[in-house]
Amino acid sequence: MLKEIDLDKGSFDQIDKLIRSRSERDINKYKEIVQEILSEVKSNKDQAVFRYTEKFDGFKLSNQNIEVKNKEIKAALNQVDSSFLKSLKKAALNIKEFHLEQKDHSWQKVDSDGKITGQICRPLQKAGIYVPGGRASYPSSVLMTAIPAKIAGVGQIIMVTPPDKRGNVDSKILAAAEITGVDRIFKIGGAQAIAALGYGTETIPAVDIIVGPGNRYVTIAKQLVFGQVKIDMTAGPSEIMILADQTADPEYIAADLMSQAEHDPLASSILVTDSKKLAQNVKIEINKQVKELTTKDTILKSFKNYGLIVHIRDLKQGISLINKVAPEHLELSIKNPFDLLGLVKNSGSIFLGSYSPEPIGDYYAGPNHVLPTAGTARFFSPLSVRDFVKFSSYIYYNKKAFIKAADHVIELAEGEGLTAHANSIKVRKKVLAGEANES
C-alpha cells in the first residue's frame, strides 16, 4: 500500500530519489546490451534485425514479411469494433485540432537600410514513430506521434512496432496507423527497431527523428542514437502527482492513482494533500476498487515500491513541491484549480478539477501524451508539431547596410583574436573604397 510521509518532517530529496531511481537502476548493465544490439544492426542490418526479432519476440522475420501489407491493414479495419473505431476517429480529430495550433512558419524582416533577415521553417523528411507492444495495445500512441508529424508536413512517416509470436500486429494499432496516414509499418520492436531507424538497413530507411515511448531498452537505444538522428526525449516509467484538498472526492483520487500505477510496476503515483481525512479515505477506496481490476498485481507492486502520500501544511507548500519534482502528469484536484495554474512552473501535462482525469489526456482531449518524465519537465516539453520541423536563418546585406555594419564587425572579430574574420570585412571595405575613389 502507499507509504505516507509528512513533508515538514521528511525531505524533498526522499521523494526526488524515489522518482529518479526508477530510471537509473542497473543502467550500465542495460546499456551494454543495447550497445551490442546497435552495433550488430549497424554492421549486419536486416540480418541482425531478423535475428533479434526471433530471439526477443519469437517470430522469424524475412524480407517478405517484415513490412505490413495493405491487405493486413484492410483485415485489421474489419476486425476492429465499429464503436472503438468511432471513438478512435473522434480522438484523432481532437488531437489534430489541438496540434494545428502549434504550426510554426517562415518569416522575413526587411530593414530600411538594406538589410534582410529571415527564418525558413521546413518539415523533416522522414520520421520514425515507435509504438510499444508487450503489456498492452497502444493505438493512442500512434495518434499522438503520427498526427503532429503529419501536421508538420513530414515527407514520410515510418512506424515500427513489435509483432506477436505469429507475426501479427495488433489490429487496433493498424487501424490507428491507417486513420493517421502512416506511410510504412515494420514489424520490429525493441532496441533493434531504434537501431534500424537510426542507421537504416537494406529494407528499413534511416529517419531524421525517432519519437514515441518504449521500455528501458528502447529509451537507452534512443539516447545512444541521438546525434545520428534527432529524438523527442528520453522518457522513463510513467508518473502522476495529484494535489488534492478536502473538497476532492477520494473515490476519484483513488481511481486516478491506480490508472497510472497499472502501466508498470515502476510507475509512480503520488498524492499530495493537506487533508489527513482525504488521505485516509483514499486508502480505503483503493482497497475497494483494486479488487475489481485485472491489473491489480501491477498496481499493488507499483504502490509498494513507488507510491506515496505526502502530507503538506497548505497548498502553497504543495505547489513548491510540484515545481521541484516536475511530474509527468499533474492533477489539481482542488476547489479552484485555475487559481493555482499560473504557479505551476514544471509539469508535462496539467489536469484541472474533478472531471479532467489523466486518462482523458491519455486518449482523447487533444494535448499530447508523450511527456517528459523523471523530473525532465523542468526543461523538456510534450511532443509537438515543433519537434518535426527545423529552421534555417538567412541574411542579405546590400552595400549600404554592409558599410554601416563593417567597422562594428571588425571591432568584434579583432576583439576575439579572429583576424581572418576581420579580414573578410576589410577586403570588401578596401574594394568599396577603391570604387568610390574611381567615381
N, C-alpha and C positions, 0 to 999 in steps of 0.2 A: 504494500500500500504506500501511498505518498508520505514521504518524510516531511516533517514540519520544522521550520526554523524561524526565529524572531530576528529580523534584520538589525534591530538595535543591539541584540546580544551576539548575533552571528557576524558574518563578514561577507561582503560582496565577492571577495576572492573565492569563497567556497562555491558560490553559485556559478561564477565565471569558469572555474576549473571544471565543474560538473558538466557544463555545456561543451566546452572546448575539448575535453578529454575524449569525447566520442569520436572525434576526427583524428586524434593523434595516436590512438592505441596501435602498437605494433606497426607503425608506418613504414619503418625500414624493411621489415620482412615483406610486406606487400609491394613496396617499391621495387625490390629486387625481382620479384616475379613479373611485375608489369614491364620493367625494363627489358627483360628477356623476351617477352611476347612482342614488344615493339621492335626490337632488333630483328627478330625472326621474320616478322611481317615485312619490314623494310627490305630485308635481303631476299626472302623467298616468296613474297607477295601472295598470290592466290593459294598456292600450296600450303603455306603456313596458316592462312585463314581457314582453309578446309580442315587442316589437322586440329587446330584449336577448337573449332566448332564441334567436331566429332568428340573431342575429349571433354569439353565442358557442357555441351548441350545434347550430346548423344545422337546427333544426326549427321549423316555423311553427305557433305556438300559436294557439288561438282559445278563446272561451268554451265551445265544445263539447268540446274535447279536453284542456283544461288539468288537469282533475281525473281521477284514476284511477277507473275504474268497477268495480263489483263483478265484472262478467264478466272483466275483466282480471286481477283478483286470483284468481278461480277458475281461469283458464287458467294463471296462474303456478304455483299449487299443483300442478297436474297436470304441469307441466314440470319441477319440482324433483325430483331423485332422492330416492327414499324414504329411503335411508341418510343423506343430507345432512339431510333434514327431521327424522329421528330425532335426529341429533346437535344440531340447532338447538333442538329442544324440550328436550333434556336440559340444554343450556347455559342456556336460558331459565329452567328450574327452579332451577338453581344460583344464577343471578343474582337470581332472586326471593327465594330463601331467605336470601341474604346481605343484601339490601336491606330485607327485612322487619324486621331487627334495628335499622334506623335510624329507624323511625317515632317521631315525637315526639307530644306530647299536650298537651291543655289541663289547667290546674290552678288550684286556688283555695286560698287560705290565710285562715282566719278567726281573728282575734285576740280575746282575752277582753275587750279594751277597746272593742270595737265597730267595729273596722276590718276590712274585707275587701279583699284584693287578689288578682289572678289574671292568668292568661295564657290567651288563646284561640288555638289553633293551627288555621289554616284552609288548605286547599289553594288554589293558584292556579286561576283559572277556565279559562284557555287556555294550553297550552304548545306552542311550535313546536320541532320537532326537525329539525336539518339532517343529512342523510345524504349524504356525498360520492359523487361518481361519478368518472369520469376514469381514473386508473391501475388501479383495481381495483373490485370489488363489495364493499360493506361491510355485509352483513346484521348482523354483530356490533354495528355502531354503532346499528342500530335497537333491538336488545335492550338495550344499555347506556343508552340515553336514554329509551325508552318505558317500560321496566319500573319504574324508580324513580318516574316521573311517575304511572304507574297506581297504584302502592302509596300514593303521597301522596294520591291521590283527586282528581287534576286532572280538571276537568269535560270538557275536550275536548283531545285530542292531535292536532296537525296536523303532518304530515310533509311536508317538501319535499326533493326530490332531482332532479338533472338528468336529462333524457331522452337517449336516443341520437338519432341523426340520423333515425330512423324514428318517433320519438315514443314509444318503449317505455321502461319502467322495468325494470331487471334483475329477473328472476323470483325470485331468492333474497331480494332486498330486500323485494319484495312479500309473500313468504311470511313473512318475519320480522315485517312490519307486521301481518299477519293474526294470527299467533301471539300478539303482544303487545297486540292490541286498539287499534291506532292508528285514530282515527276518520275522518280525511280525509287524502288524499295528493294533493299537487300536483306536476306535472312541471316544476319550475323549480329552478334552482341558481344558484350564484354570488352576487355582491353584490345582484343584483336580487331573489333569493329572500329574503335577510335584510331588504331594504327592504320587501318586501311583507308579511312577518310583523310587522315593526316598526310600519309605518304603516297597513297594511290597504289593500285595493283593493276594487273592486266585487265581485270573486269570492273573494278570499282574506281571511279575517278577521285583524284585528290580534290579537296574542297578548300575554300577560303576561311570558313568559320565552322566550328563544331559547337552545337548547343544542345541542351537537354540534360535532365537529371539521370543519375545512374548509381550503381553501387560503388563500393570503395575502389575496386579495380578500375572502373570507368573514370572515376574522379581523378585518380592518380595518373591514369593514361592521358587525360586531358591536360593535366599540369605539365606532363613531360613533352607533349607535342606542341605546347604553346610556344610560339616563336616560329615554328614551321607553319602553323595556322593560328588564326585568332580563336579564342574560346569565349564563352559567355561569362562563366565564373567557376569557382571550384566549390560546388555545393556539397555539403555533408549531410548527415542524418537530419531529419526534419525536427522542427521545434515550434512550440506555441507558448506564449505567455499571456495570461488573462489577468487584467487589472479589474477587480470587482469590489463594489461597495455593498452595503447592507440591502440595497434595492435590487440586487441581482437575484435571479432565480437559480437556486442550487441545482435544480434538475437540468437546466440548460448548461450551466457551467460544467457539471459532471460529464454530460454528453459531449461537450466540445473538447474537454481534456482527453477523453477516450478516442475521439475521432482522429486526433493526431497521433496518439500512442499506438494505434493499430497499424500504422505504417511499418514499424520496425522496432525490434527490441531496443535499438539505440536511439529511438525518438525521445525527445524531452518535452514534458508537459509541466508547466509551472503556473500555479495560481498565486497571485499577489493580492492580498486583501487586508483591509483594516477592520474586518468583521470576524471575530472568532466564531460567532454563531453561524455565519455563512460557511466558514471552513468546515465546521463540524457537519453541517447538513450536506455539503458537497461530498464528503466521505461516505455518508450514509447512502446518498444517491448513487455513487459509484458502485457500491456493493450491490445495490438493487439492479442497476442497469447492466452491469458487466456479465451477469449470469445469462442474459439473453443473447449475447453477441458471439458470433462464430470466431472472432479474433480475440477472444478472452485471454488466451495464453500469452499472446504477443503484448497485449495491453498491460497485463499484470507484470510481465518482465520489464517492460519499459518504465512503468511506475516505480517498480522496486529499485531500479538502478539509476534512473534519470528523472524521476518525477519529484516535485517539491510543492509544498505550500509555504509561502513566505508571508509572515505576519509583519505589517508595517504600521507606523504611527498614524499616517494620514496619506492621502492620495498624492500629495506633493513629494513625499519620500518615495512613493511607488513610481512616479514619473522619473525621478532621478535614477532609480534602479533600472528602469526600462532603457534609458538612454545609455547607461553603462553596458548593459547586456546586449543591446541591439538585436532583438529577437527577429527571427524569420517572419513569424506571424504574431500579431498583437491584437487582442480583443480588448476594447474598452467597454466593459460591461458595468457601466456606472450611470447615475441618474442623468447627467448632462454631458455626454461624451464629446460633443463639439467644443465644449468649454476647454477641454484639455488637449484637443487635437493639435493645436498650434505649438504646444510644449513638447510634443514627441519629435525628437530630432533623429533618432536612429531606429528604424524598423523597416523590414522588407515590405510588408503589406499590413494595413491597419483596418480593423473591422469595428464599426461603431454601433453600440446599442445591442439590445437583446435579440433583434431579429436579423442580424447580419453575421451569422456564424461562419467560421472559417471554411466549411465545405461549399458555401455559396461562392466564395472566391476561387476555390479549387476547380470548380466545374463551370460556373455559369455567369457570374456578374459581368465579366469583361476584362478587368485587370489581370495581368499575367501571374501564373502560379509558379513560374520558375524564379525562385527568390534566393537571395543571399542568406547563408546560414552561419552558425558558429561565430557570431559577432561581426561578420564581414559586412553587415548592413551599415556599418559606420562609413564604408567607402564604396561598396558595390550597390547597384540598383537592380530592380527586377528586369528580366529580359524584356526588350522593347524593340520597336522598329529601328531605333538608332543603332542597335547592335549590328544590323545587317547593311549598313551604309558606311562609306568612307568619304573623306573630304580632301580636296586639293585646293590650295590657295593660288592665286595668280596676281602678278604685279606688272603694270605698264607705266613707264615714265617717259614723257616727251622731253625735248631739250630743256625747255623752261623749268620743268619740275626737277630734272636732273641737276641743273646748275644750282637751284635753290637748296638742294639736299647735299651736294657734293662735299662741302667743307665739313659738315657735321659728320658724315660717314668717315671721312679721312681721320678726323679727330678721334672718333670711337675706335677705328681699326688700329691706329697707331698706339692708342692707349692700351690696347690688348697685346701690342707687340706683333701684330699680324701685318707686316709691311706689304706683302703681296696683295692682301685685301685693299689696302690703301692705294697701292699702285694701280689696281683695276679702275679706280676712280680717277686717279691723277692722269693716266694716259688719255682718258676721254676729255678731261679738262684742258689738257695740252692741245689736243686736236681742235677742240672748240675755240680755244683762244687763237689758234692759227687761222681758223676760218674767219674769225672776227677781224683779225688784222688784215687779211686779204681783201675783205669787203670794205 
